[in-house]
Amino acid sequence: MFLLPKLGFLILGFLARLLNIRLLFFAKKMSLDGIDFKLVQSKHDASIWIPFKSRFVFKLNPEKAWDRFLKYIGLSVEFQTGDKEFDDRIYMASDSLSLNKHIASDEELKKIIVKLSKLGFKQIVIDGNYFKIKFSKEHVFDNTYLTNGIQIYKALAGIEKKWRGNFSDPFAWKYLLTECVVWSIAAYGFTCFLELASGDESIYLDIYPLIEVGLVYSSAACLALIFLVFYIFRGSSRGHRIITESALVLILGFPAAATGFLSDLNINLDQNRTTMIELLIEDKTTRVTRSRRGTNTYYLLHLQQKNNYRFYQIPTTLRVSSELYHLAVQGQFLRVEISPGRLKFPWYKRMDVQAISSLSKSK
């Protein structure tokens, strides 16, 4: 059901990561020392964003106990500049040797970064499109971050000249491809979850067998992908962060994606003969649920099966669309066309209401 929109979300998720799309519509445009930049604010943080086209991707952040632990067990390998204060305070997530050497050789640059670490900055990032410094929102009017941020930007402005080809950074293409695949799966899983969990009408006679099979396949595939990501990024200074992010996203998104994918195959490739079943409409009710975003109304028909079929047993309460609900009248009949499904998960292909049973007509 709705296969094309879900595939569209999958493609959008891929392109969003591939093109590094960012929403900067509400950013404040500013200028300092001849450099134009944007001030991006969220609920708790603020960031300086300066356009910075570069094939180098790296991140600097205050070194934490978790970073030291992962270095200790060998999951992460960090480049050391030789400056003890810098190396102890800053975790440098970069696999570009030329970029690492550039930072290591610039004493003034390291002093500025150490100074910002003492002030409590959160991270410095070059993502290929922007140079960014992230800090607490309470310091948004502190010119120290702006001034030092511009100095760091200028110190790094020449690194693109040292670039030696599209894949001179061994981390870049692996990172990009992994992010695209992982977040595309998450986007597809999100749309599948919305369809299966919050649709207007029931799709399957019994959805739980489909969910059980989806969970089995998703568990195996999810573990295989996590292992693959671990294998690709083991030993990288940025590897542990990508491994952790990928594992969390896959664990949350893969079950819904796998279940939705099986559902799409079951319905869209189904060419089996259908069965028509009639049910007496005994009553109809609505159920309203409330959440932070508002209210949801579900339309329910209470039914009695009039003709028996060995393979199908319709639930006595069925969720239907609002249009069908308003057409339904107590004492009339609901005709349900059921298809067995390509993967043997029976689903409702069509429903309509009629005043007289076709069984009575045939007599």
C-alpha positions in Angstrom: 0.0 0.0 0.0 1.3 3.5 -0.9 4.5 2.0 -2.2 5.5 5.0 -4.3 5.3 7.5 -1.4 7.3 5.2 0.8 10.0 4.8 -1.9 9.9 8.5 -2.3 10.7 9.0 1.4 13.5 6.4 1.1 15.0 8.4 -1.8 14.6 11.7 0.0 16.3 10.2 3.1 19.2 9.1 0.9 19.5 12.5 -0.9 19.1 14.5 2.3 22.2 12.8 3.7 24.0 12.7 0.3 23.5 16.4 -0.3 23.8 17.4 3.3 20.5 19.3 3.2 20.1 21.8 6.1 17.2 24.0 7.0 18.6 27.5 7.6 15.6 29.5 6.9 15.4 30.9 10.4 19.1 31.5 10.9 20.3 35.0 11.7 22.7 36.5 9.1 25.7 38.2 10.6 29.1 39.5 9.6 32.4 39.9 11.5 35.9 40.9 10.4 34.8 40.7 6.8 33.4 37.1 7.1 29.7 36.5 6.6 28.1 33.7 8.7 24.8 32.5 10.1 23.8 32.1 13.7 21.7 29.0 14.1 19.8 28.6 17.4 17.9 25.7 18.9 16.3 25.2 22.3 19.6 24.7 24.2 22.4 25.3 21.7 23.7 27.9 19.3 26.0 27.5 16.3 28.1 29.6 14.0 27.8 28.4 10.4 30.2 29.7 7.7 30.0 28.4 4.2 33.1 26.2 3.7 33.3 23.9 0.7 35.7 21.2 1.4 36.4 17.5 0.8 37.7 17.2 4.3 35.2 16.2 7.0 36.2 16.4 10.6 35.0 17.1 14.1 36.7 18.5 17.2 35.0 18.2 20.6 36.1 18.2 24.3 37.5 14.7 25.0 35.3 12.8 27.4 35.7 9.6 29.4 33.7 7.7 26.8 36.3 8.7 24.1 39.2 7.7 26.3 37.5 4.3 27.0 37.0 3.6 23.3 40.6 4.5 22.6 41.7 2.2 25.4 39.9 -0.8 24.0 41.1 -0.1 20.5 37.7 0.7 18.9 38.9 4.2 18.2 42.4 5.4 17.1 43.0 9.2 17.5 45.8 11.2 15.8 48.1 12.8 18.4 49.5 16.3 17.6 52.3 16.1 20.2 50.8 19.0 22.2 49.9 17.4 25.5 47.4 20.0 26.6 45.7 19.9 23.2 45.7 16.1 23.0 44.4 15.7 26.6 41.6 18.3 26.1 40.5 17.8 22.5 39.2 14.7 20.8 40.1 15.1 17.1 37.8 13.0 14.9 39.6 13.0 11.6 41.1 10.4 9.3 42.7 12.8 6.9 46.5 12.8 7.6 47.1 16.0 5.7 44.4 17.8 7.7 45.7 16.4 11.0 49.3 17.5 10.2 47.9 21.0 9.3 46.3 21.3 12.7 49.3 19.8 14.5 51.7 22.3 12.9 49.7 25.4 13.6 50.5 26.4 17.3 48.3 29.4 17.3 45.3 27.4 16.0 45.7 24.8 18.7 45.9 27.6 21.4 42.6 29.1 20.2 40.9 25.7 20.2 42.2 25.0 23.7 41.0 28.4 24.8 37.5 27.6 23.5 37.6 24.2 25.3 38.2 26.0 28.6 35.2 28.3 27.8 33.0 25.2 27.3 32.4 24.9 23.5 30.6 21.7 22.4 32.1 21.0 19.0 33.9 22.3 15.9 32.8 20.7 12.6 33.6 20.9 8.9 31.0 18.8 7.2 31.9 19.5 3.6 29.6 22.4 3.2 29.9 24.5 6.4 32.4 25.3 9.1 30.5 25.2 12.4 31.2 25.9 16.1 28.5 24.7 18.5 28.1 26.1 22.1 25.5 26.6 24.8 22.8 29.1 24.0 23.6 31.1 27.1 26.8 32.2 25.4 25.0 33.4 22.2 25.9 37.0 22.9 29.5 36.3 23.9 31.7 37.8 21.2 34.6 35.4 22.4 33.0 32.5 20.5 32.4 34.7 17.4 35.9 36.2 17.4 37.8 32.9 18.0 35.5 31.1 15.6 36.4 33.5 12.8 40.1 33.0 13.6 39.8 29.2 13.5 37.9 29.5 10.2 40.7 31.7 8.7 43.4 29.3 9.9 41.7 26.4 8.2 40.7 28.3 5.0 43.7 27.0 3.1 43.3 23.3 3.7 41.4 22.7 0.5 44.5 23.5 -1.4 46.1 20.4 0.1 43.3 18.2 -1.2 44.6 15.4 -3.6 41.4 13.9 -5.1 37.8 12.9 -4.3 38.8 10.0 -2.1 42.0 11.3 -0.6 40.1 11.3 2.7 39.7 7.5 3.3 36.8 8.1 5.7 34.7 10.4 3.5 33.1 8.0 1.1 32.6 5.3 3.7 30.9 7.8 6.0 28.7 9.3 3.3 27.5 5.9 2.0 26.8 4.5 5.4 24.8 7.6 6.5 22.8 7.5 3.3 21.9 3.8 3.6 21.2 3.9 7.3 19.0 7.0 7.2 17.2 5.9 4.1 16.2 2.7 5.9 15.0 4.9 8.8 12.9 7.1 6.5 11.3 4.1 4.8 10.7 2.5 8.2 9.0 5.7 9.5 6.5 5.8 6.6 5.8 2.1 7.0 5.2 2.5 10.8 2.7 5.4 10.1 0.9 3.3 7.5 0.6 0.1 9.7 0.0 1.8 13.0 -2.2 4.8 12.3 -4.0 4.0 9.1 -7.7 4.9 8.8 -8.8 1.3 8.2 -7.6 -2.2 8.9 -5.3 -3.7 6.2 -4.8 -7.3 7.5 -7.1 -9.9 9.0 -4.4 -10.5 11.6 -1.3 -8.3 11.4 0.7 -10.1 14.2 2.0 -13.0 12.0 3.4 -10.3 9.6 5.0 -8.4 12.5 6.5 -11.6 13.9 8.1 -12.5 10.6 9.3 -8.9 10.1 11.0 -8.9 13.5 12.8 -12.2 12.7 14.1 -11.0 9.4 14.9 -7.5 10.7 16.8 -8.8 13.7 19.1 -10.9 11.4 19.5 -8.1 8.8 20.0 -5.4 11.5 22.8 -7.4 13.2 24.4 -8.1 9.9 24.4 -4.4 8.9 25.7 -3.3 12.4 28.5 -5.8 12.1 29.3 -4.5 8.6 29.4 -0.9 9.9 31.6 -2.0 12.8 34.0 -3.8 10.4 34.2 -0.8 8.0 34.9 1.8 10.7 36.9 -0.1 13.3 40.1 1.7 14.2 38.9 5.1 12.9 38.9 8.2 15.1 35.4 8.9 14.0 34.3 5.2 13.8 32.8 4.8 17.2 30.4 7.7 16.7 29.2 6.4 13.4 28.9 2.8 14.8 26.9 4.1 17.7 24.6 6.3 15.6 24.1 3.6 13.0 23.3 0.9 15.6 20.7 3.2 17.3 19.0 4.2 14.0 18.9 0.7 12.6 17.6 -0.8 15.9 14.8 1.8 15.9 14.0 1.9 12.2 14.8 -1.6 10.8 11.9 -3.5 12.4 9.3 -1.2 10.9 11.2 -1.0 7.6 11.4 -4.8 7.3 7.7 -5.3 8.3 6.6 -2.6 5.8 8.8 -4.1 3.0 7.2 -7.6 3.6 3.8 -5.9 3.6 4.5 -4.2 0.3 5.7 -7.4 -1.3 2.7 -9.3 0.1 0.2 -6.8 -1.3 1.7 -5.3 -4.5 2.8 -8.7 -5.9 -0.4 -10.5 -4.9 -2.2 -11.9 -8.0 -4.1 -14.7 -6.2 -7.9 -15.3 -6.5 -9.9 -13.4 -4.0 -12.7 -14.5 -1.7 -15.9 -12.5 -0.9 -17.3 -12.7 2.6 -20.4 -11.1 3.9 -20.9 -9.7 7.4 -24.1 -8.4 9.1 -23.6 -4.9 10.5 -24.9 -5.1 14.1 -23.6 -1.7 15.3 -21.1 1.0 14.6 -19.2 3.2 17.0 -16.3 5.6 17.1 -13.3 5.7 19.4 -11.4 8.9 20.1 -7.9 9.0 21.4 -6.1 12.1 22.6 -2.4 13.0 22.4 -0.3 16.1 22.6 -0.8 16.7 18.9 -4.6 16.5 19.1 -7.2 13.9 18.7 -7.6 10.8 16.5 -10.9 9.3 15.6 -11.2 5.6 14.7 -14.4 4.3 13.0 -15.5 0.8 14.0 -18.1 -1.6 12.6 -19.4 -4.4 14.9 -20.1 -7.4 12.7 -21.5 -10.9 12.5 -20.2 -13.3 9.9 -23.0 -14.7 7.8 -21.2 -17.2 5.6 -18.5 -19.5 6.9 -15.2 -20.0 5.2 -12.7 -22.5 6.4 -9.6 -20.2 5.8 -10.9 -16.8 6.9 -12.4 -15.6 10.1 -13.2 -11.9 10.2 -12.8 -10.0 13.5 -16.2 -9.1 15.0 -14.9 -5.5 15.3 -13.4 -3.9 12.2 -11.8 -0.5 11.7 -12.9 1.1 8.5 -12.6 4.4 6.7 -14.8 7.4 7.6 -16.5 7.2 4.2 -17.5 3.6 4.7 -18.5 4.2 8.3 -21.0 6.9 7.3 -22.4 4.7 4.5 -22.9 1.7 6.9 -26.4 1.2 8.5 -27.3 -1.3 11.2 -28.9 -4.3 9.6 -27.1 -3.9 6.3 -24.3 -6.1 5.0 -20.6 -5.4 4.7 -19.0 -7.2 1.7 -15.3 -7.8 2.2 -13.0 -9.0 -0.6 -10.0 -10.9 0.8 -6.9 -11.8 -1.0 -4.5 -14.4 0.5 -1.4 -12.3 -0.2 1.8 -13.1 -2.1 3.5 -14.1 1.2 0.4 -15.8 2.6 -0.7 -12.9 4.9 -4.4 -12.4 4.1 -5.5 -8.8 3.6 -8.6 -6.8 2.8 -8.6 -5.9 -0.8 -12.0 -4.1 -1.0 -14.9 -3.3 1.2 -18.4 -2.0 0.4 -21.9 -1.8 2.0 -25.1 -3.2 0.5 -28.6 -3.3 1.9 -29.5 -6.9 1.0 -27.3 -10.0 1.3 -26.2 -11.5 -2.0 -27.0 -14.9 -0.4 -30.7 -13.8 -0.2 -30.6 -12.5 -3.8 -29.3 -15.9 -5.0 -32.2 -17.7 -3.4 
